[in-house]
Amino acid sequence: MATIRLRDPGFLKGAAAPLSFRDALSGISTTFPDLCVSTHRGLPALLISEEEIRSLAAPFDFALVGRFPGRRPPVDAIQNFCFNLKLIGEFSVTVLNHRNVLIKLVNDFDYCRMFSHRSYFVKNCLMKVVKWSPNLDIEVESPIVPIWVSFPFLRPHLFSPRILSGLGSLFGKPLKSDMATASGSRPSMARIMVELDVTKNYPDKIWVGSVETGYVQSVVFEDIPLFCMHCHKKKKKKKKNCLRALLKSTEQFLILYMYICMYICIYI
């Protein structure tokens, strides 16, 4: 039964890979602009259109990266862990490097479920779950995080999936609402999980409704982690406790001190 749900560990769909690129590309037509072999920033470059990159990334819409800050367990152990989550769709787990694995899912339900937890323990090894994107550098922690966004005293007639999704889209990609919001059993507050870029600032008030009869709605963001722009990591400590930030500030102070000393020696 496990083999039915475990997707081919390869990245791409289809039969076995052909023996040559000539075989692979023969008879294929494309509407994308031609690939451009050029140079960029002094380096040899293969320039690909943004349209084609989006198309290539489409099969990875529900992909996540499992990041192990310490030891990474064997891939089989990670696959078994995913089986035990009782995901409703197929999935694959493949190695990106010694600390990161690509977890490729096929539906938004499994994606929301795994991503919303943010972290798991697999064979006593901490696995942080981050969003995959075409621009993700696996050596740098992603600032995209699932966050619960609350709308206190949202007017009852606005508890509609279309409106709730629209409210979430003001800040990022809406993922889901909680059970009380979906059922309407707690009209005092709506809660929506949204993918947020935690490096950005967000307003605590928005306008909801028509231009004539709308109103000001309060917004509450729950447990947004701090993201250090110096070490590119999410943390609970403030920026002033970041070692890299401290070293950079010290370096800037020493440079300023050196210039002041030079000025004093020359002009005073």
trRosetta pair geometry for C-beta under 8 A, 3 or more apart (Angstrom, degrees):
i j d omega theta_ij theta_ji phi_ij phi_ji
1 4 5.8 -49 -162 21 40 115
1 5 7.2 18 152 -4 67 105
2 5 6.3 -71 -157 43 36 98
2 6 5.9 28 155 -20 74 114
2 83 5.8 -15 -126 -117 105 143
3 6 5.8 -55 -134 38 34 109
5 83 7.2 124 84 -114 132 86
5 87 7.5 146 175 76 132 98
5 89 7.9 143 -154 141 96 28
5 90 5.4 -165 -167 -109 57 64
5 91 7.2 14 153 24 90 76
6 9 8.0 -9 161 -59 101 79
6 79 6.5 30 -119 -164 124 122
6 83 7.8 -34 -67 -76 99 106
6 90 7.2 134 -128 -155 5 86
6 91 7.2 -43 -124 70 50 66
6 92 6.9 91 -175 -100 67 63
7 90 4.5 97 -58 158 101 117
7 91 6.0 -149 6 93 110 15
7 92 4.0 -80 73 -53 106 99
7 104 6.9 -84 67 87 146 110
7 106 7.7 138 -62 -42 143 121
8 13 7.9 126 49 -117 131 49
8 92 6.8 -27 78 -95 39 137
9 92 5.4 159 -116 -162 45 116
9 93 7.4 -39 -124 67 95 49
9 94 5.3 131 -176 -84 89 100
10 92 7.9 -69 49 -162 32 161
10 94 7.8 82 -110 -86 13 146
11 94 7.1 -92 -68 37 76 167
11 102 7.9 11 -102 98 94 155
11 104 7.7 152 -132 -58 60 157
12 59 7.7 92 -120 81 55 168
13 59 7.2 -151 -16 -128 107 147
17 24 7.6 -18 -167 -86 75 123
18 21 7.9 138 85 -84 115 19
18 23 3.9 -152 168 100 141 122
18 24 4.6 -170 43 -64 131 79
19 23 6.0 66 49 14 74 148
20 23 4.9 102 61 5 80 97
20 24 7.0 -145 101 -4 46 89
21 24 5.2 -55 -143 40 40 114
21 25 5.7 21 163 -8 74 113
22 25 6.5 -66 -139 45 22 97
22 26 6.2 38 159 -45 61 104
23 26 6.0 -45 -144 10 26 116
24 28 7.8 -7 140 -20 58 139
25 28 5.4 -90 -161 30 50 124
32 49 5.8 -169 -169 42 99 130
32 51 6.2 -175 -123 96 92 108
32 52 4.2 62 -141 -77 147 112
32 55 7.3 -121 -73 27 128 147
33 36 7.8 -10 131 -34 111 101
33 49 4.8 109 39 -47 111 137
33 51 7.7 102 6 48 94 120
33 52 7.5 -113 42 -27 74 122
35 46 6.1 -12 -178 -170 114 94
35 47 7.1 150 -168 70 61 57
35 48 6.3 -18 -120 -93 86 70
36 45 8.0 4 104 109 87 94
36 46 7.4 143 76 -163 51 45
36 47 4.0 -21 67 58 106 110
37 44 7.8 -14 -171 -172 84 91
37 45 7.6 155 -158 86 41 54
37 46 6.1 -20 -101 -105 63 67
37 47 7.8 -157 -71 17 16 82
38 45 5.1 -27 77 70 75 101
38 47 5.6 6 29 -12 118 120
39 42 6.8 -3 171 -138 114 11
39 43 6.4 161 -158 77 77 32
39 44 6.0 -51 -103 -102 74 34
39 45 5.6 122 -138 10 19 100
40 43 6.1 -31 68 60 64 84
40 45 3.9 53 9 -53 103 158
40 47 7.1 121 -43 -75 132 103
48 52 5.4 -108 177 79 96 123
48 53 5.6 112 118 -58 117 94
49 52 4.7 91 62 7 88 100
49 53 7.0 -151 96 -6 47 86
50 53 5.5 -53 -147 37 36 115
50 54 6.4 39 154 -21 67 102
51 54 6.0 -54 -154 33 29 110
51 55 6.6 27 150 -17 62 107
52 55 5.5 -54 -150 37 37 113
52 56 6.2 37 153 -19 68 105
53 56 5.7 -54 -146 37 31 111
53 57 6.2 25 156 -16 65 111
53 134 5.8 98 168 -170 107 160
54 57 5.8 -62 -145 41 29 108
54 58 6.8 54 151 -51 62 89
54 134 7.8 -95 -90 -25 44 154
55 58 5.8 -27 -158 -10 34 118
56 59 8.0 -54 173 20 39 96
56 134 7.7 93 86 -109 98 125
57 60 5.4 -71 -168 48 62 109
57 61 7.6 102 139 -65 77 61
57 133 7.7 22 -160 -168 140 50
57 134 4.5 -70 -88 -63 142 114
58 61 6.1 -5 -168 -43 46 104
60 63 4.0 -30 -168 -4 83 135
60 104 6.7 -77 -121 -123 72 101
60 132 5.9 -88 165 110 116 131
60 134 7.9 130 72 -67 136 73
62 104 7.3 89 89 -171 79 54
62 105 4.1 -90 133 82 114 91
62 106 6.1 177 62 -85 143 7
62 107 6.4 63 -106 44 169 13
62 108 6.4 -129 -102 -81 118 48
62 110 7.1 69 172 75 132 96
62 111 4.2 -111 -151 -70 95 131
63 102 6.2 -15 -169 -171 116 95
63 103 6.8 150 -160 81 62 52
63 104 4.9 -21 -106 -109 93 67
63 105 6.8 176 -88 25 36 71
63 132 4.0 -39 106 47 102 144
64 102 7.8 148 81 -161 42 50
64 103 4.7 -18 67 65 90 106
64 105 7.0 30 2 -3 98 112
64 111 7.0 163 -40 -140 110 76
64 114 5.9 -136 4 111 164 128
64 115 6.0 -156 -98 -80 133 89
64 129 5.4 -4 173 -167 133 95
64 130 6.8 146 -167 73 80 37
64 131 6.5 -58 -118 -111 71 34
64 132 5.9 -155 -110 -13 15 96
65 96 6.9 -12 -137 -7 105 154
65 100 5.6 -11 -176 -165 108 110
65 101 7.2 154 -160 77 59 42
65 102 6.1 -33 -105 -103 69 55
65 103 7.1 175 -96 18 16 84
65 129 7.4 148 75 -156 49 47
65 130 4.9 -23 62 66 100 90
65 131 7.5 7 17 88 91 13
65 132 5.2 122 -34 -74 92 87
65 136 6.9 -174 -24 152 145 154
65 138 6.5 -158 -154 -118 152 96
65 142 7.7 126 44 -12 127 132
66 78 6.5 157 87 -149 166 135
66 93 7.6 -4 15 -139 137 104
66 100 6.8 151 79 -156 55 54
66 101 4.5 -8 56 58 107 95
66 102 7.9 -145 19 -65 81 8
66 103 5.4 76 -26 -27 104 117
66 122 7.9 24 -175 -6 138 148
66 127 4.7 -15 -169 -171 101 118
66 128 7.5 142 -161 71 48 43
66 129 6.1 -22 -102 -99 62 68
67 99 6.4 25 -159 142 67 94
67 100 5.3 -12 -105 -104 67 86
67 127 6.8 133 62 -163 40 60
67 128 4.5 -30 66 65 100 95
67 129 7.6 -178 19 -80 82 18
67 130 5.8 27 -10 3 125 115
67 138 7.7 -178 -100 -164 105 84
67 141 7.6 136 146 -111 175 79
68 71 6.7 -64 159 98 129 27
68 72 4.1 154 51 -87 159 81
68 73 7.8 -179 -105 6 153 65
68 99 5.1 -142 64 -162 82 69
68 100 7.2 -159 19 -73 77 39
68 101 8.0 46 -14 -3 106 94
68 125 5.7 -1 -140 158 119 117
68 126 6.8 136 -141 83 64 62
68 127 5.6 -32 -82 -101 77 68
68 128 7.7 178 -77 19 27 76
69 99 7.4 50 -98 -163 17 123
69 126 6.0 -12 34 84 101 118
69 128 6.8 58 -30 -6 97 118
70 125 6.3 -143 77 -147 102 86
70 126 6.4 80 20 38 106 96
71 125 5.4 -105 83 -115 81 121
72 98 6.4 180 21 164 135 56
72 99 5.8 -170 -46 -123 126 37
72 101 7.4 144 -159 -32 130 105
72 125 6.5 130 -120 165 26 156
73 77 4.1 -68 139 74 127 144
73 78 6.3 154 80 -46 102 83
73 122 5.4 -130 25 121 136 102
73 123 4.1 103 -93 48 151 138
73 125 5.1 -169 -29 18 96 143
74 77 4.9 100 63 1 78 101
74 78 7.5 -147 101 -2 45 85
75 78 5.6 -56 -153 38 40 110
75 79 6.2 43 150 -21 71 104
75 93 5.7 166 -165 116 92 112
75 94 7.5 17 -137 -120 136 26
75 95 6.1 -86 -77 -53 124 97
75 101 6.8 150 -114 -117 86 137
76 79 5.6 -53 -147 36 32 113
76 80 6.3 33 154 -18 65 105
77 80 5.8 -52 -147 37 31 111
77 81 6.4 38 150 -24 62 103
77 122 6.1 123 132 163 103 104
77 123 4.9 -9 175 -32 145 134
78 81 5.5 -48 -150 32 34 117
78 82 6.6 34 151 -18 64 102
78 93 5.0 178 109 -176 114 157
78 101 5.9 73 146 58 172 171
78 103 7.9 -122 159 -85 119 106
78 122 5.7 26 -100 -175 68 157
78 127 7.6 125 -119 -95 106 155
79 82 5.8 -55 -153 35 33 110
79 83 6.6 38 148 -21 65 102
79 93 4.9 -145 -77 32 78 135
80 83 5.4 -48 -150 32 37 116
80 84 6.5 35 153 -19 66 104
81 84 5.8 -58 -153 36 31 111
81 85 7.0 40 147 -28 62 98
81 120 7.1 131 170 134 135 143
81 122 4.7 -54 -66 -122 162 104
81 123 7.8 -103 -60 -21 124 80
82 85 5.6 -44 -157 20 38 117
82 87 6.3 -15 173 -10 85 129
82 91 5.6 -118 162 89 143 149
82 93 6.4 -176 -7 -48 146 125
82 103 6.9 176 -93 -141 138 118
83 86 7.8 37 162 -67 43 40
83 87 7.8 -83 -114 19 27 94
85 113 7.5 140 170 126 122 126
85 114 7.2 30 -177 -86 163 94
87 91 5.9 40 85 -24 162 130
87 105 7.1 -125 -163 -127 144 109
87 110 4.5 47 -151 -122 106 125
87 113 7.6 178 -111 71 80 139
87 114 7.9 -4 -95 -48 116 114
88 107 6.8 -50 80 57 103 143
88 109 6.0 0 37 91 129 134
88 110 6.1 -147 37 -58 78 102
89 105 6.3 92 80 -171 122 81
89 106 4.3 -138 156 60 138 102
89 107 4.5 148 -30 7 151 112
89 109 7.6 130 -11 59 112 101
89 110 5.3 -113 35 -13 104 141
90 106 5.3 40 57 -3 82 138
91 103 6.4 -7 -175 -175 117 81
91 104 6.3 157 -160 81 62 56
91 105 5.2 -16 -106 -98 97 62
91 106 7.1 -134 -77 -6 56 88
91 110 7.0 -139 -70 155 118 154
92 102 7.7 7 102 105 90 92
92 103 7.6 173 84 -150 48 40
92 104 4.7 0 52 51 92 108
93 101 5.5 12 -172 164 89 131
93 102 7.3 162 -151 80 42 53
93 103 5.6 -6 -102 -103 77 71
93 104 7.9 -162 -71 19 33 74
94 101 6.5 158 79 -163 32 81
94 102 5.0 -13 62 55 88 102
94 104 7.4 16 11 -6 104 112
95 100 7.8 111 -166 89 55 56
95 101 5.7 -48 -104 -108 44 80
95 102 7.8 -26 50 14 3 82
96 100 4.1 -39 64 101 122 102
96 101 6.1 -179 5 -109 88 20
96 102 5.4 106 -53 -34 105 90
96 138 5.5 -168 140 -116 141 166
97 100 5.3 38 43 39 82 94
97 138 6.4 149 12 112 119 142
100 138 4.8 -125 32 -171 173 126
102 132 6.8 55 -136 -89 90 146
103 114 7.0 -127 118 157 146 162
103 129 7.8 -41 35 -131 142 99
105 110 4.6 -159 -159 99 136 121
105 111 5.1 -177 81 -69 144 79
105 114 7.1 -177 -50 18 148 140
106 110 7.4 43 47 40 58 136
107 110 5.4 87 67 15 85 98
107 111 6.8 -151 100 -7 42 96
108 111 5.1 -57 -141 43 38 119
108 112 5.9 41 161 -22 73 103
108 175 7.5 -170 180 -153 106 72
109 112 6.2 -54 -148 35 24 106
109 113 6.3 23 154 -19 60 111
110 113 5.6 -58 -146 37 31 114
110 114 6.3 21 161 -11 67 108
111 114 6.4 -63 -148 40 24 100
111 115 5.9 12 163 -10 64 118
111 175 7.9 -133 109 -143 96 109
112 115 6.1 -62 -133 45 24 104
112 116 5.7 27 168 -28 64 113
112 146 7.7 126 -148 -120 65 149
112 175 4.6 146 -116 174 108 112
112 176 5.0 80 -167 -19 154 124
112 193 7.0 115 -157 88 107 141
113 116 6.4 -55 -143 28 18 110
113 117 7.5 17 156 -20 53 103
114 117 6.4 -62 -167 25 34 109
114 129 5.8 -160 151 -150 88 158
115 118 7.5 37 171 -71 45 48
115 129 5.8 -150 -116 131 45 125
115 131 6.7 42 -132 -78 128 81
115 146 5.2 117 133 -31 99 136
115 175 7.3 -134 80 -128 128 153
115 195 7.9 -26 151 -90 144 101
116 146 5.0 -96 -104 112 57 157
116 175 7.1 176 -70 121 104 153
116 176 7.8 -47 -67 38 140 121
116 193 6.0 -26 -109 -155 114 158
117 120 6.2 41 125 -60 137 88
117 129 6.5 65 75 24 86 140
118 128 6.8 -26 162 -151 69 73
118 129 5.8 -160 -158 50 20 94
118 145 7.2 23 -109 -152 114 94
118 146 7.0 -140 -67 46 90 100
119 126 6.3 -12 -172 -168 118 90
119 127 6.5 158 -157 85 65 51
119 128 5.0 -29 -100 -105 93 57
119 129 6.4 -159 -78 6 35 82
120 126 7.9 152 84 -155 39 46
120 127 5.0 -14 63 61 84 104
120 129 7.0 53 -2 -35 95 111
121 124 6.1 4 177 -115 112 23
121 125 6.7 143 -160 62 65 34
121 126 6.1 -35 -102 -93 71 49
121 127 7.1 160 -104 15 19 83
122 125 5.3 -36 71 62 75 92
122 127 5.0 33 3 -18 113 130
130 136 7.7 144 124 -144 118 136
130 141 6.9 -152 -96 -158 152 65
130 142 4.3 135 -176 32 124 123
130 144 7.3 103 -170 67 83 87
131 136 7.5 -161 103 -83 67 135
131 142 5.7 -147 50 136 80 159
131 144 4.5 -53 37 96 136 127
131 195 6.6 65 -71 -141 154 129
132 136 5.7 -104 -151 6 50 156
133 136 4.7 124 52 -37 73 97
133 142 7.5 129 12 -126 110 132
133 144 7.3 95 -27 7 131 153
136 142 6.0 -29 -127 -83 104 116
137 140 4.3 40 85 24 111 108
140 232 4.7 -44 -156 145 95 148
141 227 8.0 -156 102 -141 114 97
141 232 5.5 158 40 139 84 80
141 233 4.9 85 21 -111 148 55
141 234 6.1 -132 143 -4 142 82
142 145 7.8 158 110 -56 90 68
143 197 5.3 49 114 -159 109 70
143 198 5.1 -138 -176 45 88 80
143 199 4.7 -8 -172 -21 160 101
143 227 4.9 47 -122 -140 102 163
143 234 7.4 145 -117 -68 57 98
144 172 7.9 151 -144 -154 90 138
144 195 5.5 9 -177 -179 101 103
144 196 7.2 166 -147 82 55 32
144 197 5.8 -30 -90 -91 67 63
144 198 7.8 180 -95 -2 17 82
145 195 7.3 154 74 -150 24 58
145 196 6.0 -30 64 63 75 82
145 198 5.3 16 21 -33 122 121
145 224 7.6 132 80 -143 135 65
145 225 6.4 171 -99 29 176 109
145 234 6.9 97 -70 -98 139 153
146 175 6.1 -13 -130 -1 113 157
146 193 5.4 12 -176 179 104 109
146 194 7.3 155 -148 77 59 27
146 195 5.9 -38 -90 -91 62 60
146 196 7.7 115 -126 15 16 79
147 193 7.1 159 78 -151 29 63
147 194 6.0 -31 64 65 80 78
147 195 7.9 112 17 -126 78 15
147 196 4.6 -19 19 14 127 128
147 198 7.6 129 -49 -81 136 99
147 221 5.9 7 154 -163 134 92
147 222 6.5 165 -178 60 83 71
147 223 7.2 -167 -138 75 89 72
147 224 5.8 14 -124 -92 143 77
148 178 7.6 25 -132 -45 119 116
148 191 5.4 -7 -169 -171 106 108
148 192 7.4 145 -153 75 57 32
148 193 5.6 -38 -93 -93 60 69
148 194 8.0 116 -122 17 16 75
148 221 7.9 142 86 -158 54 46
148 222 4.3 -10 73 44 100 129
148 223 7.5 45 37 36 97 97
149 167 7.8 -168 109 133 127 100
149 168 6.5 149 54 -114 135 75
149 171 6.3 149 -88 44 160 155
149 191 7.2 153 76 -154 42 56
149 192 5.3 -25 62 67 94 84
149 193 7.5 147 14 -108 78 18
149 194 5.1 7 -4 11 126 123
149 196 7.8 126 -56 -55 115 127
149 219 6.4 -16 -175 -168 101 99
149 220 7.2 153 -163 78 52 50
149 221 5.8 -20 -109 -103 76 65
149 222 7.3 -150 -80 8 28 86
150 189 5.5 -8 -168 -177 107 116
150 190 7.0 153 -155 82 55 48
150 191 5.0 -21 -99 -99 76 78
150 219 7.3 144 78 -162 53 48
150 220 4.2 -17 62 62 104 103
150 221 7.9 -160 23 -70 76 21
150 222 6.4 74 -14 -38 107 109
151 154 4.2 48 119 -57 115 118
151 167 6.3 -35 -55 177 148 152
151 189 6.6 155 76 -159 50 63
151 190 4.5 -5 53 57 106 98
151 191 7.7 -164 19 -73 71 35
151 192 7.6 27 -9 3 107 104
151 217 5.9 -2 -157 167 105 121
151 218 7.2 144 -152 82 53 61
151 219 6.2 -21 -98 -105 70 64
151 220 7.8 -167 -70 22 25 80
152 188 7.1 -18 -156 155 69 74
152 189 5.0 -26 -111 -104 52 97
152 218 5.3 -16 48 78 102 118
152 220 6.5 57 -24 -8 103 121
153 188 6.2 -24 -80 -164 59 57
153 189 7.0 -10 -29 -79 39 62
153 218 7.4 52 45 37 99 109
154 158 5.4 -107 164 77 103 122
154 159 6.9 121 108 -67 119 78
154 167 7.9 -28 -120 -92 141 165
154 187 7.9 -123 72 -173 76 62
154 189 7.0 88 9 -142 93 30
154 190 4.5 -18 25 1 148 116
154 208 7.8 -31 -138 92 88 176
154 217 6.5 37 -104 -146 75 127
155 158 5.0 80 70 2 82 111
155 208 7.9 -178 17 108 108 133
155 215 7.7 99 -33 42 127 135
156 159 6.0 -36 -166 -1 47 114
156 184 7.6 69 -156 -154 89 106
156 187 4.8 -5 -99 -150 96 129
157 160 7.8 -4 159 -27 52 106
158 163 4.8 -131 -169 136 77 157
158 164 7.7 129 147 -59 79 69
158 190 7.7 -89 103 -33 98 152
158 208 6.8 23 -124 163 159 136
159 163 7.5 -70 -65 68 4 123
159 164 6.9 31 -149 -55 44 115
159 181 6.8 -156 -144 -171 104 71
159 184 5.2 116 128 -104 152 92
159 187 6.9 -90 -41 -117 145 79
159 190 6.3 -169 -106 -90 85 121
160 163 4.5 78 60 13 92 104
160 164 6.6 -169 80 -8 41 89
161 164 5.7 -58 -137 42 28 110
161 165 6.0 30 163 -19 65 108
161 177 7.8 -129 -113 -3 70 131
162 165 6.1 -56 -148 37 23 109
162 166 6.5 25 152 -19 59 109
163 166 5.5 -56 -150 37 32 114
163 167 6.4 37 152 -23 66 101
164 167 5.6 -48 -149 31 33 113
164 168 6.6 31 153 -15 63 104
164 174 7.4 140 132 -162 75 152
164 177 5.5 -15 164 -68 149 132
164 181 6.9 121 -126 159 147 124
164 190 6.2 -138 -116 180 106 138
164 192 5.7 170 177 -82 96 128
165 168 5.8 -56 -152 38 33 111
165 169 6.3 35 152 -24 66 107
165 174 4.9 -172 -142 71 62 155
165 192 7.9 172 -91 -142 34 141
166 169 5.6 -54 -145 33 32 113
166 170 7.4 51 152 -35 59 88
167 170 6.1 -38 -170 4 37 114
167 174 7.7 85 74 -86 63 137
167 190 7.4 70 72 105 161 138
167 192 6.4 147 90 6 107 156
167 206 7.7 148 -143 79 84 156
167 208 7.3 0 -98 -106 104 120
168 171 6.6 -77 -172 43 45 95
168 172 7.1 -58 165 65 79 67
168 173 7.6 0 139 137 109 22
168 174 2.8 91 100 -89 144 110
168 175 7.7 -140 179 13 153 52
168 192 4.3 -121 -76 140 114 143
168 193 7.8 18 -129 77 136 32
168 194 4.5 -172 -160 -88 97 112
169 172 7.5 -113 -133 76 34 25
169 173 7.3 19 -110 -117 69 31
169 174 5.6 -63 -52 -16 68 107
170 206 6.1 26 167 -120 167 152
171 194 5.3 60 84 144 112 157
171 196 5.9 -24 148 -102 108 98
171 202 5.6 27 -128 -132 112 137
172 194 4.6 122 61 162 105 102
172 195 4.5 -139 147 83 128 63
172 196 4.7 -140 -24 -87 151 49
172 197 6.8 165 -98 -6 120 72
173 194 6.7 151 73 -162 40 69
173 195 4.2 6 52 38 96 117
174 192 5.7 -37 -140 171 105 124
174 193 7.4 109 -163 82 59 53
174 194 5.3 -38 -100 -103 54 83
175 192 7.8 143 48 171 66 76
175 193 4.4 -49 61 99 112 101
175 194 6.5 -173 4 -94 86 25
175 195 6.4 102 -45 -32 108 84
176 192 7.4 -177 97 -153 31 63
176 193 5.2 12 54 40 73 113
177 181 3.9 -110 170 91 119 128
177 182 5.0 151 88 -57 114 82
177 190 6.9 -50 -141 -173 121 89
177 191 6.4 123 -159 85 72 61
177 192 5.1 -39 -97 -100 74 69
177 193 7.4 -167 -89 9 23 76
178 181 5.1 92 56 11 72 104
178 182 7.0 -142 97 -6 34 92
178 191 4.5 15 6 79 117 118
178 193 7.7 105 -53 -30 74 95
179 182 5.7 -58 -144 39 31 110
179 183 6.1 13 163 -5 68 112
179 185 7.9 -6 128 33 79 122
180 183 6.2 -63 -140 47 26 99
180 185 5.0 -96 -145 66 73 95
180 186 3.9 18 165 9 125 120
180 191 7.4 53 64 26 101 111
181 184 7.6 29 -177 -71 28 37
181 186 6.9 -51 -67 60 51 100
181 189 7.9 -73 -84 113 96 62
181 190 4.8 88 -128 -145 118 68
181 191 5.3 -146 -38 43 134 67
181 192 7.1 -132 131 -64 171 66
184 187 6.5 20 -173 -71 72 86
186 189 6.1 -29 136 52 109 76
196 200 7.5 -129 178 52 88 105
196 202 7.3 -57 -145 -44 127 144
196 221 7.5 61 -75 -143 171 126
196 224 7.1 -63 96 -120 148 108
197 200 4.9 60 91 1 101 111
198 224 5.6 164 -131 -174 106 97
198 225 5.9 3 -163 67 165 74
198 226 7.6 178 152 -143 124 13
198 227 4.7 130 100 -22 107 126
198 234 6.9 57 69 -109 153 108
199 227 5.2 -79 -75 80 74 140
199 229 6.9 92 -132 -81 115 99
202 219 7.4 -93 137 113 111 138
202 221 6.3 102 68 -50 135 143
203 206 6.3 124 93 -68 123 73
203 219 6.8 79 103 44 70 134
204 218 6.6 -8 156 -156 81 72
204 219 5.4 -155 -157 63 41 83
204 220 7.3 40 -146 -84 92 46
204 221 8.0 -102 -102 -3 79 94
205 216 5.4 0 -175 -176 117 102
205 217 6.8 151 -157 76 63 43
205 218 5.9 -36 -100 -105 74 48
205 219 6.5 -166 -78 11 22 91
206 216 7.5 153 78 -154 31 57
206 217 5.3 -25 65 62 82 96
206 219 5.9 58 -6 -35 103 126
207 214 5.3 64 174 132 90 139
207 215 7.5 172 -148 87 62 22
207 216 6.3 -39 -96 -98 62 56
207 217 7.3 139 -120 14 12 87
208 214 5.6 178 90 -159 37 105
208 215 6.3 -23 61 60 84 69
208 216 8.0 119 18 -130 81 11
208 217 4.6 34 -3 -17 124 133
209 213 5.7 -99 155 97 131 70
209 214 2.8 170 72 -107 99 74
209 215 6.0 55 12 9 138 67
210 213 5.1 38 57 41 106 82
210 214 5.4 -167 57 -41 38 91
211 214 6.6 -8 -92 5 11 116
221 224 5.1 17 137 -40 121 118
225 234 4.3 45 124 -173 140 111
225 235 6.9 125 178 42 106 18
225 236 6.9 -71 -140 -76 86 57
226 234 6.9 140 78 -157 46 59
226 235 5.7 -43 76 71 99 66
226 236 6.7 117 24 -127 107 16
226 237 7.2 -111 63 73 142 38
226 238 6.7 -136 -129 -109 172 40
226 239 7.2 -136 174 -50 132 73
227 232 7.7 2 178 -149 91 38
227 233 7.4 -170 -148 96 61 26
227 234 5.3 -33 -96 -96 74 67
227 235 7.8 127 -105 20 28 69
228 231 4.8 20 100 42 129 86
228 232 6.8 -81 87 -29 77 16
228 233 5.6 2 42 54 107 70
228 234 7.9 -176 9 -92 75 18
228 235 6.1 11 -19 22 111 118
228 239 6.0 147 -118 -113 86 73
228 242 4.8 138 -141 -94 144 147
228 244 7.6 118 150 54 131 114
228 245 6.9 -114 -162 -36 114 121
229 232 7.1 28 -149 -77 28 60
229 239 8.0 -1 25 -121 83 120
230 239 7.4 112 3 -154 117 92
230 242 5.3 130 60 134 130 145
230 244 4.1 175 146 99 117 115
230 245 4.4 -158 -14 -63 163 80
230 248 6.4 -139 -131 1 128 140
231 242 5.7 -156 -4 -160 117 118
231 243 7.6 62 -62 52 134 79
231 244 4.8 152 -62 16 90 137
231 245 7.8 -82 -19 -26 91 85
235 242 7.7 148 48 -86 153 95
237 241 4.1 -85 166 72 127 138
237 242 7.2 156 103 -58 116 67
238 241 5.6 96 63 6 67 100
239 242 5.5 -39 -163 3 48 118
239 245 5.6 122 172 -81 83 176
240 245 7.0 -112 -116 104 25 135
240 246 7.5 73 -177 -74 51 90
241 246 7.9 -14 -162 -43 16 118
242 245 3.9 70 79 11 109 111
242 246 6.6 -180 89 -13 56 83
243 246 5.6 -56 -148 36 32 113
243 247 6.2 31 155 -19 67 105
244 247 5.7 -53 -145 37 32 110
244 248 6.3 32 155 -19 65 106
245 248 5.7 -55 -147 37 31 111
245 249 6.3 31 154 -19 65 106
246 249 5.8 -55 -148 37 30 110
246 250 6.3 31 153 -19 64 106
247 250 5.6 -54 -148 36 32 113
247 251 6.3 34 153 -21 65 105
248 251 5.6 -52 -148 35 32 113
248 252 6.4 32 153 -18 65 105
249 252 5.7 -54 -148 37 32 111
249 253 6.3 34 152 -21 64 105
250 253 5.6 -54 -149 35 32 113
250 254 6.4 30 154 -19 65 105
251 254 5.8 -54 -148 35 31 110
251 255 6.5 31 154 -18 64 104
252 255 5.8 -53 -148 35 32 111
252 256 6.4 32 154 -17 65 106
253 256 5.7 -57 -149 39 31 110
253 257 6.1 33 152 -22 66 108
254 257 5.5 -51 -144 37 32 114
254 258 6.3 37 154 -24 64 103
255 258 5.7 -52 -150 32 31 113
255 259 6.7 28 153 -16 64 104
256 259 5.9 -56 -151 37 33 109
256 260 6.4 34 152 -20 66 105
257 260 5.7 -54 -149 35 32 113
257 261 6.4 33 153 -19 65 105
258 261 5.8 -55 -150 36 31 111
258 262 6.4 31 152 -19 64 105
259 262 5.6 -52 -147 36 34 112
259 263 6.3 37 153 -22 65 104
260 263 5.7 -53 -149 34 32 112
260 264 6.4 32 153 -19 65 105
261 264 5.7 -53 -149 35 32 111
261 265 6.3 30 154 -19 65 107
262 265 5.8 -57 -147 37 31 110
262 266 6.2 18 159 -12 66 112
263 266 6.1 -65 -144 41 27 103
263 267 5.8 -24 178 24 67 115
263 268 7.6 54 131 -7 68 103
264 267 7.2 -75 -123 54 16 78
264 268 4.8 -38 -157 35 60 127
265 268 7.5 -4 -39 48 10 84
